Amino acid sequence: MEVANFNMLSAILSELHRKAWISRRRHKRNRWAGPRCCSWVPACQTEVICLYPDGVRHFEKIDRRILSLFADRELHTYLIPVLIPGDVLPRCGFFESFPHQLMAVATLYGDDRKAFADGGEVRLQSFVVQDRHLTPAACLPAYPMFEAAPAPVDSTVTLPARVYRRETDAHPPIVRLADYSVREFIFVSTECFVRETLAYTKKPAMILAADLVADRALVVAQDDFFPSIKERVQQGNARKHELTADIAGTHVALASFNYHHWHVSTEFAFEADGIVVSGCAGFGPERGLAAMRQAGTLQ
């Protein structure tokens, strides 16, 4: 009798487990319509992205298409670190803009390390912030590299980067991320070359976006690295443009195009007696993936 009851209980539990598994599968399919390519995972007040193999395939495809925009010119590929020294950021004007978005590196302080090793309680006050930050913008670590060894004039530098920001406002998923990828291009040359390259890049980028989403637009924007009056001057001079698309009912930048003039080349001493200026274009593959997913163009 006890064996029979046990077998019956096991059968009931197995059936409940099967139904719960089916329910979870249906819930996931309803919540994430389309290919199982990515998921949004809440982290604090912002978002991060996890990609499954299909998502990685789409991500890499978008990155290749972005690189194809510069198929007719030589690209110099740089690799940048995740960490950026604190003394670089004020030289870029970052602390004047949004220092509250910085994510710093902290380590255990002194003897507290032994307390942790012995099973002690984890306390935030046991950590001390180092003068190292997670890179908040993809182009920033490249400028000290140009200072140490200037890039060739008339060159286009590209770098795949991870960028980290602590957004404090409430946003829909994917609109703001704490940890995301950027395919960055930096243009180093004369003012004429940089302006023409930025203008040239916008046109094929719009064509590329048209293949991915239906509602793309190119708009004049402000750069957070230029606060207050500088922002208004920059917007009046149209030094920054963004390629936007609708994601979750919000216009989100898929790419940005920025003209630095002499702001960076002078500070980091690669202006070559006032000849060399810089500009950059940054593309967000994850946002492109999210926009495609919403538009139903993932294949």
N, C-alpha and C positions, 0 to 999 in steps of 0.2 A: 504493500500500500504506500509506504513511504517513497519507494522507487517510482511508483506510478505518479504520485503527487509531484515529485521532483521533476519527472519528465514533462508533466503537464505545465508546471511553472516555467521550465526552460523553454517550452514551445511558445508560451504566452510572451515571455520576455524577448524571444527571438523575433516574434511577429511585431511587437511594439518597436523594437530596434529597427526592423526593416521599414516600418511605416514612418518612423522619425527620420530615417535616412532619406527616404523618398521625399518627405516634406521639406527637408533642408535643401535637397537638390532642386525642387520646384521653386523654393523661395529664392535661391541663388539665380536660377534662370530668369525669374521675373524681375529680380533686382538688377541683374547684369545682363540685359538682353544683348545678343550678339556673341561674337567669339570670346572665349575666356582668355582675354589678352592682358588684363590689368585689373588692379583693385586699388581703391583709395583707403588708406589706413590712417585714421586720425592720430595725430601726434601733437599734444598740447592744444593750442588753438589753431594750428595750421594743419597742413596735410603733407603726407609723403606718398610716393607711388611705388608699388611693387609690380613687377612685370613677370608674367609667365612666359614660356617659350614662344607662343604666338605673339605676345606683346613685344618681346625682344626682336623678333623677326620684323615686325612693323617698324619698331624704333630704328633698327639698322637701315631699313629701306628708306625711311624719311631722312636719316643722316646722309645716306649716299646721294639722295636727290638734292639735298642742300649743298653738298660738296660739288655736285655737277654744275651749279650756278657759276663756278669758277673754273670750268674745264678748259677754258682757253688761255689760262695763265698759270704760271708757276706758283705753287703754294709752299710756304715754309712752315712746317709743322713744329709747334712747340708743345712741351708738356709742362704744366704748372703744378705746384703743390697744393694740397688741400688747405694747409695752414699759411697764413700771411702775417708777417711781423706787424706789431702795432704801430711802429713808426712810419710804415708805408701809407697807412690810411689817411692821416692828416695831410700828407703831401698830395693826395688825390682829392682832397676836399670832402672826404666821407664823413668826418665828425661834424661838419657843418650841416649835414643833410639829415641822415637818419641813424645816428649812433645807437638808438634804442633797438635797431634791428640786428645789431651785431650778435654773433654767437661766439663766445670766447671759450678757450680751453682751460680747464681747471685740473689740478692735481691734488693728491692728498697732502696735507700739511704735516710735516715733521713726524712726531711720535704717534700720531693718529693711525699711521699705517699699521703699526703693531696691533692696535686695538681692533682694526678690521680683520687682520689675519687671525686674531684670537676669537673671532665671532662677535666682535663688538657691533653696536648699532651704527647704521649708516646715517651720518648727520651732514647736512649741507654746509654747516659752519666748519666742517673738517677739511673743506677744499679751499684752495687758494687759486685765484685766477692768474694765469700766466699772461705775458705780453705776446700772446699768439691768438689769432682769431681764425675762424673758418671763413674762407674766401666769400665775401658778399657780392662780388661782381667778377665776371670771368676775365675781364681785361686787366684788372688791377695788378696781379702778380707779374704780368708780362713787362710792365714799365720799368721796374728795377732791372729786369733782364736786358732791356734796351739800353739802360744806363750803363751797364757793365760791358755790353757788346752790342752796339747799335745794329738794328736790322738793316739789310741793304736798302738803299733808296729805291723807290718805285716798287716796293715789295708788298706782298699780301701774306700776312701771318695768320695761320689758323691753329686753333687749339680746342680739343674736347675738354670740357671742364665740368666740375660739380660746383654748384653755388648754394650757399646756405644763408637764409635770412629768417629772423623771428618776426613774423607779421603779427601785429597786435590787434588788428581789427577783425571783425567777423566777416568771412567771405564764404561763398559757396565752394564746395570741393573743386579742386584743380585751379581755381582762380588765383589762389595764393598758395605757394608751397614753401616748406621749410628747407627742403633738400631737393634740388632738381638739376637737370643737365642743361648745358648750353653748348651749342656749336658756335664758336666765336671766330670772327675774322677781324683783323686789325690792319689798317692801311697806313703805311708810313711813306710819306713822299712830300712833294710840293703841294701847295694849296690847290692848284689846278687839278693835279692827279687825284688827290683824295676826294675832292668834290665830285669829279667826273665818275670816279669808281663807285661812290655812294649812290649817285644818280643811276648809274648803269645797273647796280645790284638790285635796286628797288623794282625795276621792270620785270626781270625774269622771276623775282621772288613773288610778285603779284600773279604771274602766269602759273607758277608752281602752286600757289595757294588756291587758284581757281580750279585746279585738278583735285584738290583735297576737300575744299569747303565752298559753299555757295555765297556766303555773305561777307567775304573778306573786304577790307577797306584799308586805305593808307591815310593816316591822320597825323597832323602835327601834334607833338607831345612835349612835355617838360621832362627834363632830366633831374632826378633827385640829387645829383652831385652838384647842382648849381642852385643854391637856395635864393629865396626872396627876390631881389631886383634882378639878379643874374638869371633867374628862371624866366622872368618876363622878357628880358633882352633876348635870351636864347629862343624863346617861342616866337618872338617877333622876327628873328633871323632864320627861323625854321631849321635850327641845327639838329633837331631830333624828330624823327618820324617813327611811327609804329605801324606794323602790319597787324590788323586786328581781325578777330572772328568772334562769333557768339558761342560762348560756352556757359551752359546753365543759366541762360538769360542775361549774361554779363558780357560786355565787350572786353575781350582779353587779348593782350599782345602776344602774337605768335613769333614776332621778330621785331627788333628795333634797330634803327640806323642813326648813328650819332657822329656829328662832326665836332671834334675837340678843339679845332684851331690850334693855337700854340699852348693851350692850357697844360697839356701833359708833356709835350716835347721840351718845353722850356724848364719845367720843374724837374724833369729827369734827364736833362742835359743831352738830348739827342736831336736838338733843333738845328744843328749844323749851321751856326751863325744866322739863325732866323729863317732858314730855307725850308726846313722839314716841319710839317704839321702831322696830325694823326686823326684818324676816325675809326669807327668800328661798326660792325654789324653782328648782332647776336640772334640766334635762332633757338627756340625752345622745342626740342623734339617731343617731349611729353605733352606739351600743350597742343602741338600739331596732332598727336595721337588722339588726344581727348576730343579735339574738334572734329576729326575724321570719324571717330566713334559716334559722336552725336549726329553728324551728318549722314551716317550710314554708308560711308565710302571706304571702310576697311575691307580689304580683299585678301 
